[in-house]
């Protein structure tokens, strides 16, 4: 079973997970803002999507500061995740996948 990067980041604590991706590389881009509106007003949800797309446009897919911090902690032997945390994240991921 695969643990998502977000869930594994929660198991790792506040530092996040190694190479935590904010957005998947294959995410659809420009869903709302690139669609023609045919002269109609955007709904509040669509307006929110446009704002969110604009905000995310400058966000990197990989947070280098988090990755570098984790690499350093691993190198020093200071990175520890308990088996219980891993099991909890696996169960949470399973439940989240059922919802989708």
C-alpha positions as a Python dict, from the first residue, in 0.01 Angstrom:
ca = {
    (1, 'X'): (0, 0, 0),
    (2, 'X'): (136, 339, -94),
    (3, 'X'): (139, 616, 165),
    (4, 'X'): (83, 955, 8),
    (5, 'X'): (349, 1221, 50),
    (6, 'X'): (110, 1431, 259),
    (7, 'X'): (30, 1146, 496),
    (8, 'X'): (394, 1041, 527),
    (9, 'X'): (477, 1404, 606),
    (10, 'X'): (235, 1389, 897),
    (11, 'X'): (404, 1074, 1023),
    (12, 'X'): (745, 1242, 1001),
    (13, 'X'): (636, 1530, 1220),
    (14, 'X'): (655, 1901, 1157),
    (15, 'X'): (948, 1879, 915),
    (16, 'X'): (736, 1712, 644),
    (17, 'X'): (830, 1421, 419),
    (18, 'X'): (1127, 1380, 194),
    (19, 'X'): (1048, 1548, -134),
    (20, 'X'): (697, 1640, -27),
    (21, 'X'): (516, 1757, -337),
    (22, 'X'): (266, 2031, -301),
    (23, 'X'): (94, 1938, -625),
    (24, 'X'): (123, 1631, -847),
    (25, 'X'): (330, 1679, -1162),
    (26, 'X'): (45, 1552, -1380),
    (27, 'X'): (-213, 1788, -1233),
    (28, 'X'): (-449, 1953, -1479),
    (29, 'X'): (-346, 2311, -1537),
    (30, 'X'): (-561, 2607, -1630),
    (31, 'X'): (-893, 2434, -1576),
    (32, 'X'): (-1104, 2738, -1506),
    (33, 'X'): (-909, 3043, -1613),
    (34, 'X'): (-838, 2909, -1962),
    (35, 'X'): (-1200, 2813, -2039),
    (36, 'X'): (-1399, 3060, -2243),
    (37, 'X'): (-1689, 3200, -2043),
    (38, 'X'): (-1908, 3273, -2348),
    (39, 'X'): (-1997, 3612, -2200),
    (40, 'X'): (-2133, 3470, -1874),
    (41, 'X'): (-2019, 3563, -1527),
    (42, 'X'): (-1808, 3313, -1336),
    (43, 'X'): (-1975, 3152, -1038),
    (44, 'X'): (-1821, 3217, -695),
    (45, 'X'): (-1669, 2869, -708),
    (46, 'X'): (-1515, 2937, -1049),
    (47, 'X'): (-1387, 3275, -930),
    (48, 'X'): (-1227, 3099, -635),
    (49, 'X'): (-1066, 2851, -871),
    (50, 'X'): (-917, 3135, -1075),
    (51, 'X'): (-775, 3292, -759),
    (52, 'X'): (-640, 2956, -641),
    (53, 'X'): (-479, 2887, -980),
    (54, 'X'): (-309, 3225, -975),
    (55, 'X'): (-183, 3169, -621),
    (56, 'X'): (-50, 2823, -702),
    (57, 'X'): (122, 2931, -1023),
    (58, 'X'): (429, 3048, -831),
    (59, 'X'): (442, 2764, -579),
    (60, 'X'): (719, 2509, -639),
    (61, 'X'): (625, 2142, -670),
    (62, 'X'): (904, 2046, -430),
    (63, 'X'): (982, 2244, -116),
    (64, 'X'): (1362, 2235, -126),
    (65, 'X'): (1404, 2368, 229),
    (66, 'X'): (1200, 2077, 367),
    (67, 'X'): (1384, 1823, 154),
    (68, 'X'): (1725, 1959, 253),
    (69, 'X'): (1631, 1961, 622),
    (70, 'X'): (1519, 1598, 604),
    (71, 'X'): (1832, 1492, 415),
    (72, 'X'): (2043, 1650, 688),
    (73, 'X'): (1842, 1483, 965),
    (74, 'X'): (1873, 1145, 789),
    (75, 'X'): (2249, 1197, 743),
    (76, 'X'): (2287, 1274, 1116),
    (77, 'X'): (2068, 979, 1216),
    (78, 'X'): (1815, 1212, 1378),
    (79, 'X'): (1520, 1116, 1156),
    (80, 'X'): (1300, 864, 1333),
    (81, 'X'): (946, 760, 1254),
    (82, 'X'): (773, 506, 1475),
    (83, 'X'): (603, 200, 1334),
    (84, 'X'): (282, 316, 1501),
    (85, 'X'): (294, 647, 1312),
    (86, 'X'): (349, 463, 983),
    (87, 'X'): (60, 224, 1054),
    (88, 'X'): (-168, 517, 1147),
    (89, 'X'): (-84, 693, 820),
    (90, 'X'): (-147, 376, 618),
    (91, 'X'): (-491, 340, 774),
    (92, 'X'): (-571, 709, 721),
    (93, 'X'): (-463, 683, 354),
    (94, 'X'): (-680, 373, 307),
    (95, 'X'): (-982, 555, 450),
    (96, 'X'): (-914, 866, 239),
    (97, 'X'): (-888, 653, -76),
    (98, 'X'): (-1227, 496, 0),
    (99, 'X'): (-1386, 840, 14),
    (100, 'X'): (-1258, 934, -332),
}
